[in-house]
């Protein structure tokens, strides 16, 4: 049997489930990627560590803005924010400007911006009879590897027909730089979803709305993307898959010491990551494996395979 094929069959299926955030972890520290993935209870655990309040805040703000774009009533918008707050309602991070009520305030700021003309002329696109907000996609690669993601919102200009992806971010930084967002692989990956909505589209704009929690203000940045950048994105994603295969074949996931400290916090595996992998990880549960193999694909709205990406790319050239 081919060595690479054998390695793919023995690779834990959790390591073969990729996303934007898990790729960031892979690039920062392969050993951290391995340990996070092999401790995943849910197959969509991307190996992100941090305070629950931080994640609840970002999720709630993003959901609230989507509800505003869908032109829901104020009562429904606030209820959606409440439902998206996946933490104790009274939990807060005063030094980071994050709490449930500050999430409501952030959405109110967006409502005010929109009322004053922000995004005038832009409307949510439609996908299969529903607003194109929080669209999910999954791409299947050979040997059981997948890449999955979500798009916050896709908008179309009523007069020009231009297409724009709106991406909502929150940050505790006092200053944001275009360098943090311009070349993000996440923004390029959105073209996968846009192909399903607008076949033949050759370029689009990504508008980042970054909410700075300490200033309680939005910073807006626009970046133009085209199909040439996407060709490189596809090749880079395939390269990451090949690198994981090499790590599995050699049974070595390198430790990148420069990533032991991130945003002022030590990695939870600091000082113990040199222990055996079996000691630090959880075995794959049969029901977990079964869901990944037979059920998870059906949970995504847009389903593609590598051959679909290649065909779409060739059609644009």
N, C-alpha and C positions, 0 to 999 in steps of 0.2 A: 504494500500500500504506500502511496505517496506520503512522505513525511509531513508535508504541510497539511494535506487533507486529514491525516490522522490527528495532528495537533488541533485542528479546527473542531473535530468531533469530541475531543477530550476537554476543550476549553469550556469552563463554566459559562453557561448561557447568560449569566448576569453581566459578564465582561463584554458580551457581544451587543449589549443594548446601549447605544450611544446617543448623545444629545449635545447641544451647544455647551451646556455647563459641564457635562462630564468630560468633554474634550478639553475644556480649559483646565480641569484637574489633571487630565492625562499629560498635558503639556507642562504644567507646573511641577508635578511630581508623579511619575508613573507608579511608584510604590503606594502613594496616597490614593491614587485612582483604583488600584487593585484592592486595597483594604476597604475602601468605601463601598465598592461594588460588591464585594464578597460578604459584606455585612448588611446588604440591602434586604429589607423585609418585603418591600414592594418593588416590582420590576421597573417602576418609573422613578425610583430613588436615584437621583443624579449625583449623589455624593456631595451635597452641599451642607456645610456645617454652619452653625450660627444661632443667634437668638431667635426664638419663635416669634417674638414681637416684631423683629425686623422683617421677617418673611410675611407675617400677617399684615403689616403696614403696606408693604409693596403690593401684595395681592389685593388688598381692599381698595387702594387708590386706583390700581389698574382696572378693577371691576367697576368702580364708580364712574370712571371716565368712559368706559365702554357703554355703560347705561345712559350716560348723558348723550353720547353720540347716537344711541338708538332712540333718543328723544322720549325716554320714559318719563313718567310723572315724578315729581320730587319725592313723594312718599316711597315710590318703588325704587328710586335711586338709593335712598338712604337705607332701605331694607336690603338691597343688594350689597351695599357696603358692609352692613351688619353680618350678612350670611358669609361674606368673604373673609371676615376677621377670624382667622383660625388660631385663636389664642384666648387667654383670659381677657374678658372685656375691660377689666381695670388695669391690665398690665401696661406698663409704659417705660420708655427710655428717655427721661427728661434731657439728658445731655446730648441725645441724638435727635431730639424733636420728634419722637415717634410715640403715638398712642392712638387709640380708636378715634377719639375726638379730633385729633390732629389729622387723621386720615380723612375724616369728613370735611375738615377745613380745606385740605388740599383739593378735594373734588369740587368744593364750592368755589375755589380760586379758578379752576378750569371752567366751571359754569359761567363765571363772570367774564373770563376771556372770550368764550364762545359768544356770549350775549353782546360783547363789544366788537364783534366782527372777525374774531380769530376763526380760521377755517371756513370763512364765508365762501359759498359756492361749492364746497366739498360735501359729498354725501357718502354714507356707507355703501359699499358695493353689496351685491346680493349673491349668495351662493346656495343653489338648490332651494330657493324660496325663503331663505333666512338671511339676516344681516351678516356680513362677513366680519364678524368679531370673534376673537378667541377660536380661530380655525385651527384644527389639529391636523398634522400630517405625519406619515411614517414612510420611510424609504427602506426597501428590502435589498440587501446586498448578498452576494454569494457567501456560503458557509455560515448562514444563520445570523449574520450581523445586520443590525438595523440602526437607522438614525431617525429620531422623532423630534417634533417641536410644535410650537404654537405661535400664531401670529396675532398680535393684539387687535389690530383693525386694519382693513383695507378700504381706502376711500377713492372715489372717482370724482373728478371735477365736472360739474354739470355742463359747462360750456365747451371746454377744451377736450374733455375725455381723458385727460392725464390721469395716471394711476399713482397712488401714494400709499405707502405703508406707514401707519402711525405706531411708534414703539414708545411705551411709557416706562420710564425708569425713575427710581428714587435713590437719593444719595445723601449721606451725612457730610459730604465734603463741602467746604466753603467756596470751592472754585472747581468748575468742570472745564475740561479741555477737549477740543475736537479730536485730539489724538487718541482719546479713550474710546471713540465711537466710529470714526470714519472708516477704518479698515476692519470693522468687526465682521467675523465670519457669520454671525447670526443674521445680520442684515442681508448678506448675499444669499443665504439659504431661503429667504422669503420668496425668492423668485420661483421656487418649487411650487408654492401655493398659487402664485400669480399665474403660472402656466395653466392651472386648472380653471382659473376664473377668466383669463384673457389669453387664449392661445395666440401665439404669434407676437406677443409683446416683446419688444427688444430692449426697453429701458424703463426704469421707474425711479421714484424718489422715496427715500426713507426719511421720515421726519421724527427725530428724537425729541420727546418731551421729558426733560429731566427735572424732577422736582427736588430742589435742595431743601431738605427738611429743617435746617437751622435758620436759613433766610426765609423759609416758607414762600418761595418763589419758583416759577418755572423758567428753565433755560431751554431754548428751542434751537435745534440744529438740523439742517437739511443736507442730505448727501445723495448724489445721483449715482445709480448703479446701472451697469449694462451686462449683456450676456457674456462678454469676454471675461469679466471678473468671475462669473459663475463657472466658466470652464475650469478655471484654476481652483475654485472652491471644491468642485467635484474630485479633481485629482488629489487635492490635499486631504480630503476625507478618506479617499481610498488608501492614501499613504499612511494615515493614522491606523487604519485597519491592518495594514501589512506590518506596521510597527508592533501592534498588540500581538500579532502572530509570532513575531520574533521573540518578544518577551516570554510568551508561552512556551515556545520551542526551547529556549535557553533556561526557562524557569528563573529568570532574573527580571525584576521590575526595578529599575534604578531609583535610588533615593536622591532627590535634589535638595540638598541642605539649604539652599537659598529660599526654599518655600516653607521651611519649618515655622517661620513667623510670617503671618499674613494679616494686614490691617491691625497690627499691634497685638495679635493673639497667637498663642502657640497652637500648632496642630495637635489634635487630640491624641495622635499616635506618637508624638514627640517622646523620645527616650524609650519607646517600646517597639518601634517599627522594625527593629533588627531581630525581634523574636520570630519564631516560626509562623508562617501564614496560617497553619491549622490552629494555632493557639489563639490567634487574633480575629478569626473569622467564624461565620456561621455556616453550617452545611445548607445546601440548597434543598428546600422542602419540595416534595413531589407536587403539591398543589400550586406552588409558586412556579415551578417549571412548566406545569401543564398550562397555566394561564398564559405564560409567555409564548409557548409553542402553538397554542390553539385558540387563544381568546383575545390577546391584546391587540392584534391587528384590527379586529372589528370595532375597537374603541376609538379609532381614528377616522376622520371624515375623508381625508385625501390619502389614498394608498398608491404608492408607486414602487417600481423596481429600477435597478440600475439601468437596464436597457431602455426604460422610459426616459430617464434623464439624458442618456446619450442621444436618443432619437430626437428629443426636443432641442437639444443643443445643436445637432447637425442641421436641423430645420432652420435655425437662425443664422447659419453661416453662409 
